[in-house]
Amino acid sequence: MLVPFSSILTLAALCLGCLAGQAGADGQNRAGTASGMELLIPVGARDMALGGASIATTSGIEALHWNPAGLARSKSNAGLMFSTMSYLADIRVNYVATGARFGQLGSLALSLKTLDFGEIPVTTETAPDGTGGTFSPTFFTLGLTYGRALTDRISVGSTLHYLVNRIERVDATSSALSVGLQYANLGNVNGLDMGVAVKHIGTRMQFDGPGLLRSGQIDAVRRPGSIYKVEASSADLPSTFEIGLGYRYTPVTSNQVNLSSIFQHNNFARDQWKLGAEYQYSDFFALRGGFDYAPDAQGDEQIFGTSFGFGLNMDLGTLKDVRVDYAYTSAELFDAMNTFTFQMGF
């Protein structure tokens, strides 16, 4: 049984309304005040090369970050994915994910994203130039994803994330929920797909720990100094609402062209439009390009822009789908990001 198109549009409207309530204000007025921003760091070279516009077409293990509904559209019964990326300010982002299909129950996947900041010099109020020691923050995100195909056209999915941020002797944790939907052959148009996702709705983050303890003394009071605790403020997670379309067609035999586009509403940043295009030859080689555009951005607010990349897909017998992908993403004021991804299906 197919769900009417009007029901899909209604769901999209409800999702947008929920996100608007979560945001509470225009994104541009709250920029720079969110916590857990690592949730927004993209993973997976294929989708990054498409500018992050593949919400309607992403599938398998690589779909976990972009649209959890795509997990149910995997071509393999099980899969494994590794990805590494040179991110902004010399930060290294490493990602690993694995998942499997369990018959009519649906598909399950686990993912882990870690940030490597390197060694950072320790500074204090009395030693602003450094104490000679170093530290390395611990930031990681653990995800559990469930996806299921409701019909031959409709798939749904959700991801529960658990975040940990630890900087020396202070830390903060949070949990977040993302839900997504994909609708294939929209309006009975072969090759036209739609995707909808609401991401990172969760608890506020607040740092706590012994690192917030300070010693002090109240002026003009006759009593010895005491230890007091700095109360850190809490902050919302960077929630987003995304809706997009994808279209694939085969101009000639063994050649396929995939076009992707999404609109992304951010509760802590300017809204964005993303476009992507992919050319595939004989399901072996793919060439990709993408563009990220925020029409209301001013000055240096728009950090990311164009992206491109390529991929190789091989069949090695028992390993049905072995893929190696690369993506290059330009960045204003920072070095460009290079992403490498290896994945295999069973």
C-alpha positions in Angstrom: 0.0 0.0 0.0 1.3 3.4 -1.0 1.1 6.4 1.3 -0.6 9.4 -0.5 1.7 12.2 -1.5 -0.5 14.6 0.5 0.4 12.7 3.6 4.1 13.1 2.9 3.7 16.8 2.5 1.7 17.0 5.7 4.5 15.1 7.6 7.0 17.6 6.2 4.9 20.5 7.4 4.6 19.0 10.8 8.3 18.4 11.0 9.0 22.0 10.1 6.6 23.2 12.7 8.3 21.1 15.4 11.7 22.5 14.4 10.4 26.0 14.4 9.2 25.5 18.0 12.6 24.1 19.0 14.5 27.0 17.4 12.4 29.7 19.0 14.2 32.4 16.9 15.7 33.0 13.6 18.9 31.0 13.1 21.0 34.1 12.2 20.2 35.7 15.6 21.5 32.6 17.5 24.6 31.8 15.5 27.6 30.7 17.6 25.5 29.8 20.7 24.8 26.1 20.1 26.5 23.2 21.8 27.4 19.8 20.3 28.4 21.3 17.0 30.2 18.1 16.1 26.8 16.7 15.2 26.9 18.8 12.1 30.4 17.7 11.0 29.7 15.7 7.8 31.1 12.2 7.2 31.4 10.1 4.0 33.2 11.2 0.9 30.5 10.4 -1.6 27.8 12.6 0.0 30.3 15.4 0.8 31.4 15.5 -2.8 27.8 16.1 -3.6 27.7 19.1 -1.4 25.6 17.3 1.3 22.6 17.4 -1.1 21.9 13.7 -1.1 19.2 13.4 1.5 16.7 11.9 -1.0 19.1 9.4 -2.5 21.7 8.4 0.1 21.6 4.7 1.0 23.3 2.0 3.1 25.9 2.7 5.8 26.9 6.0 4.4 23.3 7.3 4.9 23.5 7.3 8.7 24.7 11.0 9.0 22.6 12.4 6.1 19.2 10.6 6.4 18.8 7.5 8.6 15.9 6.3 6.4 18.5 5.4 3.7 19.9 2.6 5.9 16.9 0.5 4.8 17.8 0.9 1.1 21.2 -0.8 1.4 22.1 -3.1 -1.5 23.9 -5.4 1.0 22.8 -7.5 3.9 25.6 -6.1 6.1 28.2 -3.4 5.7 31.3 -1.7 7.2 32.5 1.8 6.6 35.7 3.8 7.6 36.2 7.4 6.9 38.8 10.0 7.8 38.8 13.8 7.1 41.1 16.7 7.6 38.7 19.2 9.1 39.1 22.9 10.0 42.0 24.2 12.1 44.0 20.9 11.8 41.3 18.8 13.4 41.1 15.2 12.2 37.7 13.6 12.1 37.6 9.8 12.1 34.4 7.8 11.6 33.5 4.1 11.7 30.1 2.5 11.2 28.7 -1.0 10.7 25.2 -2.3 10.2 23.1 -5.2 9.0 19.6 -6.1 7.8 17.5 -8.4 10.1 14.7 -9.5 7.7 11.3 -7.9 8.2 12.4 -6.4 11.5 14.5 -3.8 9.6 18.1 -2.7 9.7 20.3 -1.7 12.6 23.6 0.2 12.6 26.2 1.5 15.0 28.5 4.5 14.3 31.3 6.3 16.1 32.6 9.7 15.2 35.7 11.0 17.0 37.6 14.3 16.8 41.4 14.5 17.2 42.6 17.9 18.2 46.2 17.0 18.8 48.2 18.3 21.8 47.1 21.7 23.0 49.3 23.8 25.4 47.9 24.3 28.9 47.4 28.0 29.8 46.2 29.5 33.1 45.3 32.9 34.5 48.8 33.1 36.0 50.6 31.5 33.0 48.9 32.8 29.8 51.9 31.8 27.7 51.7 28.2 28.8 52.7 26.0 31.8 54.8 23.6 29.7 52.1 20.9 29.8 49.7 19.8 27.1 46.2 18.3 26.9 44.0 16.7 24.3 40.2 17.2 24.4 38.0 14.1 24.0 35.0 14.6 21.7 33.1 11.6 20.4 29.6 10.8 19.2 28.1 7.3 19.4 25.1 6.6 17.2 22.5 3.8 17.1 20.4 3.8 13.9 17.2 1.9 12.9 15.8 1.9 9.4 12.9 0.0 7.8 11.3 -0.1 4.4 7.5 0.4 4.9 6.8 -0.3 1.2 8.8 -0.6 -2.0 8.8 3.2 -2.2 8.8 4.4 1.4 11.5 4.0 4.0 11.9 5.5 7.5 14.7 5.7 10.0 15.9 7.2 13.2 19.2 7.7 15.0 19.9 8.2 18.7 23.1 9.9 19.4 25.1 10.1 22.6 27.6 12.9 22.8 30.6 13.3 25.1 32.7 16.5 25.3 35.7 16.3 27.8 38.3 19.1 28.2 40.8 18.4 30.9 38.7 18.3 34.2 35.4 19.4 32.8 32.9 17.4 30.6 29.5 17.6 29.2 27.2 14.9 27.8 23.9 15.0 25.8 21.6 12.8 23.7 19.9 13.6 20.5 17.3 12.1 18.2 17.2 12.4 14.4 14.4 11.0 12.2 14.1 10.7 8.4 12.0 9.6 5.5 12.6 8.7 1.9 10.0 8.4 -0.8 11.1 6.8 -4.2 9.5 7.5 -7.6 7.6 10.5 -6.2 4.4 11.2 -8.1 4.9 8.0 -10.1 7.8 9.6 -11.8 10.5 7.0 -12.3 13.8 8.2 -10.8 12.4 11.1 -8.8 13.0 10.7 -5.1 12.2 12.9 -2.0 13.9 12.9 1.4 12.9 14.6 4.7 14.8 14.7 7.9 14.7 16.4 11.3 18.0 16.1 13.1 19.5 16.6 16.5 16.5 17.2 18.7 17.8 16.6 22.2 18.8 17.7 25.7 20.8 20.8 26.4 24.6 20.4 27.1 26.2 21.9 30.3 29.8 21.5 31.3 30.6 20.4 34.9 33.5 19.0 36.8 36.3 19.9 39.2 37.9 22.1 36.6 35.2 24.7 37.4 36.3 25.0 41.0 38.2 28.2 42.0 39.6 29.7 45.1 38.7 33.2 46.1 38.0 35.7 48.9 35.3 38.2 49.4 36.6 41.8 49.8 36.1 43.5 53.2 35.0 40.3 54.9 37.0 39.0 57.8 37.2 35.3 56.9 39.7 33.1 55.1 39.4 32.3 51.4 37.2 29.6 50.2 36.5 27.3 47.2 33.6 28.2 44.9 32.3 26.6 41.8 31.7 28.4 38.5 28.3 27.5 37.1 28.6 26.9 33.4 25.6 27.9 31.2 23.7 25.2 29.2 23.0 25.4 25.5 20.7 23.8 22.9 21.9 21.4 20.2 22.1 22.6 16.6 18.9 21.2 15.2 18.1 21.2 11.5 15.2 20.5 9.2 16.0 19.3 5.7 13.9 18.5 2.6 15.3 17.6 -0.8 14.7 16.0 -4.1 16.9 13.7 -6.2 16.5 12.6 -9.8 18.4 9.9 -11.7 18.3 9.0 -15.4 20.2 6.9 -17.9 21.1 8.9 -21.0 22.8 5.9 -22.7 23.5 2.3 -21.7 26.0 1.9 -18.7 25.8 5.6 -18.0 23.8 7.2 -15.2 23.4 10.8 -14.0 22.1 11.7 -10.5 21.0 15.1 -9.5 20.4 16.2 -5.9 19.1 19.2 -4.1 18.0 20.1 -0.6 16.8 23.0 1.5 18.2 23.1 5.1 16.8 25.2 7.9 19.2 25.7 10.8 18.1 26.9 14.2 21.6 28.3 14.9 22.8 29.5 11.5 21.6 30.8 8.1 19.4 28.6 6.0 21.2 26.8 3.2 20.6 25.4 -0.3 22.7 22.5 -1.5 23.1 21.1 -5.0 24.9 18.0 -6.2 25.5 16.1 -9.4 27.0 12.7 -10.0 28.0 10.8 -13.2 28.4 7.0 -13.0 29.9 4.8 -15.6 28.9 1.1 -15.5 28.5 1.2 -11.7 32.3 1.2 -11.5 33.5 4.8 -11.6 31.7 8.0 -10.4 32.6 11.6 -10.8 30.8 14.1 -8.4 30.4 17.8 -7.7 28.4 19.9 -5.3 27.7 23.4 -4.1 26.6 24.8 -0.7 24.9 28.2 -0.7 23.5 30.4 2.1 21.6 33.3 0.3 21.4 35.4 3.4 25.0 35.0 4.5 27.1 38.1 5.0 30.8 38.5 4.9 32.7 35.4 6.1 29.5 33.7 7.4 29.6 31.3 4.4 32.6 29.0 5.1 31.9 26.1 2.8 31.3 26.4 -0.9 32.2 24.1 -3.8 33.1 20.4 -3.5 34.0 17.6 -5.9 35.3 14.0 -5.8 35.3 10.6 -7.3 34.6 7.0 -6.4 35.5 3.4 -7.4 33.1 0.5 -6.9 34.3 -3.1 -7.2 32.7 -6.5 -6.8 35.1 -9.0 -5.2 32.9 -12.1 -4.9 31.8 -12.5 -1.3 32.3 -8.8 -0.9 29.5 -7.5 -3.1 30.2 -3.8 -2.8 33.7 -2.5 -2.2 33.9 1.2 -2.6 36.7 3.8 -2.2 35.6 7.4 -2.4 37.4 10.8 -2.2 36.0 14.3 -1.6 37.6 17.8 -1.7 35.6 20.6 0.0 36.7 24.2 -0.2 36.6 26.3 2.9 37.0 30.1 3.4 39.8 31.2 5.8 40.9 27.6 6.4 42.6 24.9 4.4 40.4 22.8 2.1 39.0 19.5 3.6 40.1 16.2 2.2 38.0 13.1 2.9 38.7 9.5 2.2 36.1 6.7 2.7 36.4 2.9 2.4 33.4 0.7 2.7 32.4 -2.9 1.9 29.2 -4.9 1.8 28.5 -8.5 2.5 
